[in-house]
Amino acid sequence: MEESVRENLLHRFLNKETSEPENAEILNWVSASEENRDEFRKAHEIFQLSKRNKFTSEIDIDTAWNKLSSQIPKVKGKPKIVYLDIFTKVAVAVLIIFAVGFGSIWTNEHFFGQTKSAIIQFEAPKGEKSKIVLADGSLVWLNSQTILKYDALNPRKVSIVGEAYFEVKTDRANPFEVSTASGMKLKVTGTKFNLRNFAGEACVETTLDEGEVIIEGINSEQLTVLKPGQQARYDIQNNRLSVSEVSTEIYSLWKNNELRFADISFSELVPRIERWYGVSIDLDSGISNKDRFTMTIKTESIRELLNMMKLTSKFNYDINGAQIKIHAK
């Protein structure tokens, strides 16, 4: 893009005068290099300074850019979910990572129309893991079969089903909230923690590495304030919380492609193996649940793992692609 053409296009873009093809051209140019992103930031700063007397609302650049990069369409009525395939849409991922943007007032008018809500959804498929950067700069690792959602208009309030590790960017004036399907909620300002909240499991597990986490129950009552080195297990059915001291590092090893479990039964282990390897396991009801397993998985194949388990438990298995049958010996 020639310099004079680019300057003219950026000027028209910031004044909401560009067409959809021109918007796409700008997005491609900005995502091409850090140099282009710096140039855009400077152009945007100059534009905002020139408009300062006309706009009295605070401009949240990171949040607005996240809205633009996600290319959220106009919605009417109930919130629209925008699905992002974080493994294939590289250009969008780049835009999210550097997270710059335009004034929130302008973005709402230009892309959202009269919408009251626009839900962004990230999903890590079975057998995969991913790392994302939220609009406020917080980092989140998603374990296999994990879904994270947030409203683009309020990116520091997220919901999650599955397992995720959070490194939350500090903002004491604007707490970060994580909601779970159980009704349990976490509130933090800046911290590092692992949250396990898979559908069908009886407990929600929160393990804190750094900072502080406020845990609330289903009626928004404060249940505890978690400190580093502690793990909270929330009993969903009874709305009851227990806290214990743990070696926190073992609960987030999965984000570094390492899975460790200790003294775990066959039935507890199966869903973890399914998520880790992206397989489906048919477990024979005749398999004893008294057998317990303690091991670490790094680069082992599913066959190597099952063979290791057979050293301490009596069973046979059959593998047919992604389908595995484990039956009593």
N, C-alpha and C positions, 0 to 999 in steps of 0.2 A: 504494500500500500504506500503510494507516494506521500511525502510529508504534507504537502499542501492539501491533497485530497483527504488525508487522514484527519488533519486539523479541522477541516470543514465538516467532515462526517461526525467527529466527536462533538463538535459544537452543536450540530443539529440533533444528535443523539441525546445530549444532556438537556436540550430544550424540547424533547419529546416530539421531534419532527421527522424521525426516521421510519422507514417501512420495515416489515418483518424480515425481508432478505438483507437489508442493511444492518438490522440488529444482529442477525446471525453472522454477518461479516465481521462486526466488531467483536463479538464473542470469540470467534476463531482467532482474531488478531491478538486479543488480550491473553488468550490461553497459550499462545505460541511461545512466549518467553517471559522471563522475569523483567527484562528491559521494557517490554511493552506494558507490563503491569505497572511498573514504576511510572511510566509516562502517563498511563491512564489515571493513576492516583493523583498525579500533579494536576492534570487537566480538571479532574473532579474537584480538587481542593480550590482551584482558582474559580471554578464555576460556583461553588458554594459560597465563597467569600463575596462574590459579586451579587449573590442573591440573599445575603445575610439579613438585610433590612426587610426583605419580603417574607421570610420564613422565621417564625418564632419557635417552632417545635425543634426539639433536639433531634439531630440526624444520627441514626444508628447505621453506620456504613456497613459493618459486617453482616448484620441481619438483612439489610436490603439487598446486598449482593447475593446472599444465599437464595433469596427469593428469585432474583433475576436468573441466576445460573441454573436453578431448577426448572426454569421455563414453565411455571405454573399457569395453567389456563384459567380463564374467568370461571367462577362457579356461582351458582345461585342456589339458595335453599340450604340444604344440609352440606357439611364440609365435604370437599372432594379429596380423595387420597391420591397422591402422586407417587407412583412406584418408581424407585430408582434402582436399576441393576448395577450395583457398585463394583461388579467384576468386569463388565464389558463397556460401560459408558465412561471411558477414560476422560474425555473432554470435560464432562460434568464433574467428575471427581477432582480434576485439576482446579476447576473454578471454585469448588467447595473448599479445597485445601488452602488456596491463598486468600479466599474470603475478603474481597474488597467490594465496594458497592456504591449505590447511589442513595440519595435521601429517601427515608422511608415514606414520606408524603408522596414524592414523585413515583416511587415504585408501586405504591398501592393504587394510584390513579392509572398508571400506565399499563399495569399487568393484572390487577385484581378487580378493578371496577368496584362493584358494591359488595364484594365478598366479605364475610365476617370471619372466615376461617379457611385455611388451606393446609392440609395435613401432609407432611413429608414422611415417607416411610422407607426405611432401610431394612433389608433382609439378607442374612447370611444363609445360603442354601445348605442343605444336608451335606455333611462331609467337608464343608468349607468354613474358613474364618476370615474376618476382614477387619481393617482399621479404618475409621472415618474421622473426619474433623468437622465438628459442629460449627454453626455460624458464629458462636462466641469465642471460638478458638479451643474449646474443650476437646480432648481426644477420647475416643471410645473404641474399644476392641469388641467385636461381636463374635461370640462363639457360634458353632454350627446350629442351624435352626433357631436363630434368634431374630426377633423383630423389634426394631426401635422406631417409635413415631414421635413427632413433635409438630406443633403448629408453627408455621413459618412466621406468624405474627408474634410468637412468644417462644423463641428457641431455647430458653433455659428452663422449660417445663417439658420433660419427656416422659414417655411411658415405654415399658419394656416387657417382653415375654421371652424368656430364654436366659442366657447368661452373657454378661458384659463386664468389661473392666473399664472404669472411668478415671480419667485424669481431668478433673474439673478446673477450669480457669477461674482464678480468684476474682470475685466481684461481690464484696460484702453488702453493697447496696441493693444487689439483685440476686438473691439466693437461687441456687440451682435445685430443681425438684425432680425426683424420679418416682413415678407412680407404677404400681404393679396391679395385675388383675385381681389380686387378693384383697385390694383395698389398702394395703400397707404402703406408706409413702416415706421417701427419704428426702431430707433437706440438708443441703451443704452450701458452703460459700466457695471453698477451694480445697480439694482433697483428692486422694487416690483410694479407690475401693473396688472390690469385686462383688457383683450382685448375681445371685443364681435364683431364677424365678421361672422354671419350666412349667408349662401347663401339665396338670395331672400329678405333680409332686406335692406332698403334704406340707412342706415347709419352704419359706423364702429365706435364703441364706445370704447375709451381708458380712463381708470380711474387710476390715479397714487396715490399710497400710499407713496412710498419713492423714493428718488433719482431724476433722471431727464430723460425725454424721448424726443428725437428729432423726430418730425413727418414730413414726406415727402409726397408730393402728387404724382400724376401719372407720372409727368415728372421729378421726383426726386428733385423738388424744395422744400426747407425747408419751411414748413407752420407755425410751431411754436415750441417752446421748452416748454414742459409741466412741471409744478412744482407740488410738493405734495399737495394734496387736490383739484386738478383740474381734470376736465373731458373734453375730446375733443370728439366732434361728427363730423365725417367726412361725408359730403353729397357726395355720390359716383357719382351721375349723374352730379352734378354741380362742382365737384372737389373743394368743399368749406368746410372750417373748422370753427367750433364755439367752444369756450372754456368757461366753467363756473365753479364756485366753488360748490363743492358738499360734502356730507358726504360719503366719499369714502368707508367706511366699509360695507355699505349695498350692494355694487355692487359685493362683493366677498364672501358674506355669503353662496353662493351655494356650495363652496368647503368644507364647514363644514356641509353639508347636511341641509341647511336652505335656503329657497327661500322667498324673500320679494319683493313685488311690490306695487307701489303707484299710484293711480289715472290713472289706465290703462283700456283701453276698452276691450270688449269681443274679438274682432278680434286680438288685440295685445296679449291678454292673452293666447289664444288657443295654439299657437305653443310652448309657454313656458311650459304649462301643458303637452303637448304631449311629450316633451323631458324629463321633470321631472319624469313622471310616466311610460314612455315607451308605450304610448297608441296612438291610432288614433282617432281623433274627427271629426265628421261630424256636422258642425255648420249650422243650419237652416238660410237661408237668411233673414227670418223674425225676427231674433233676433235683438233687438235695439243695436246700437253701441254707444248710448248716455249713457248707464249705465257704471259707472266707479267703479273699484274695488281697494281696498287697504287692504292688509292682509299679514300675514307671514305664511309660510308653514314649518313645521318641520317634525312631524311624522304622520300627517294626511293622511288618505287614500284618494283615488280619490273620493270616495263616500262622505266622510266627507267634502272634499273641495267643491264639488258641492252643497251640502246641505247648507254650509255657504254662498255660493254665492247666493243661492235662497232667502236668507233673505233680499237682497236688489235688486233683479232682478227677473222678471217674466219669467220663463222658466221651462220646464220639461226635463228629460233626461232618456235615456235607456242605460244600460251597458250590453254588450255581450262579455265577455272576455276582450280583449284589444281594442275592438271597442266600441266607445261611440257616441251616437247620441244626440245632444242637439237641441230641437225644441221649438218654441215659444209657450207660454201658451195661 
